[in-house]
């Protein structure tokens, strides 16, 4: 499966990462710029697992995060 995404490092985030699905079907991953390199990579992997598992169509956030953390 292939999908398009871009990653932006942002200063001032209160979470490690956030993901948005764009109108064109691509994704934007925002990563906390203040994380060390290894935590940035983990944050990106976490975001990609949400994309790969179609989590944007699900509604139970607790279940989504619980399952995502089991996959990483």
C-alpha positions as a Python dict, from the first residue, in 0.01 Angstrom:
ca = {
    (1, 'X'): (0, 0, 0),
    (2, 'X'): (128, 342, -90),
    (3, 'X'): (24, 681, 39),
    (4, 'X'): (159, 1034, 21),
    (5, 'X'): (261, 1223, 330),
    (6, 'X'): (479, 1511, 439),
    (7, 'X'): (641, 1577, 775),
    (8, 'X'): (679, 1917, 939),
    (9, 'X'): (879, 1990, 1253),
    (10, 'X'): (699, 2246, 1467),
    (11, 'X'): (812, 2438, 1770),
    (12, 'X'): (576, 2482, 2064),
    (13, 'X'): (377, 2159, 2030),
    (14, 'X'): (241, 2011, 2354),
    (15, 'X'): (229, 1657, 2207),
    (16, 'X'): (490, 1448, 2027),
    (17, 'X'): (302, 1435, 1697),
    (18, 'X'): (-26, 1499, 1523),
    (19, 'X'): (-159, 1379, 1189),
    (20, 'X'): (-417, 1526, 955),
    (21, 'X'): (-573, 1370, 649),
    (22, 'X'): (-578, 1618, 362),
    (23, 'X'): (-854, 1672, 107),
    (24, 'X'): (-644, 1507, -167),
    (25, 'X'): (-601, 1185, 33),
    (26, 'X'): (-246, 1264, 145),
    (27, 'X'): (-145, 1313, 507),
    (28, 'X'): (47, 1575, 700),
    (29, 'X'): (244, 1469, 1006),
    (30, 'X'): (341, 1741, 1251),
    (31, 'X'): (627, 1648, 1486),
    (32, 'X'): (742, 1833, 1796),
    (33, 'X'): (1067, 2002, 1695),
    (34, 'X'): (1196, 1990, 2054),
    (35, 'X'): (1215, 1610, 2064),
    (36, 'X'): (1550, 1438, 2028),
    (37, 'X'): (1611, 1261, 1696),
    (38, 'X'): (1515, 913, 1824),
    (39, 'X'): (1187, 1041, 1969),
    (40, 'X'): (1112, 1226, 1646),
    (41, 'X'): (1155, 901, 1453),
    (42, 'X'): (933, 716, 1701),
    (43, 'X'): (669, 987, 1665),
    (44, 'X'): (678, 955, 1286),
    (45, 'X'): (650, 574, 1308),
    (46, 'X'): (354, 614, 1544),
    (47, 'X'): (182, 852, 1302),
    (48, 'X'): (248, 620, 1007),
    (49, 'X'): (93, 329, 1196),
    (50, 'X'): (-230, 533, 1230),
    (51, 'X'): (-227, 603, 856),
    (52, 'X'): (-151, 241, 757),
    (53, 'X'): (-430, 109, 980),
    (54, 'X'): (-697, 351, 854),
    (55, 'X'): (-748, 494, 1203),
    (56, 'X'): (-901, 813, 1063),
    (57, 'X'): (-1225, 628, 993),
    (58, 'X'): (-1257, 502, 1351),
    (59, 'X'): (-1429, 684, 1635),
    (60, 'X'): (-1301, 531, 1963),
    (61, 'X'): (-982, 727, 2038),
    (62, 'X'): (-891, 514, 2339),
    (63, 'X'): (-910, 196, 2133),
    (64, 'X'): (-715, 355, 1846),
    (65, 'X'): (-429, 463, 2073),
    (66, 'X'): (-425, 137, 2266),
    (67, 'X'): (-397, -63, 1945),
    (68, 'X'): (-138, 178, 1797),
    (69, 'X'): (88, 144, 2099),
    (70, 'X'): (70, -235, 2074),
    (71, 'X'): (186, -216, 1709),
    (72, 'X'): (491, 5, 1773),
}
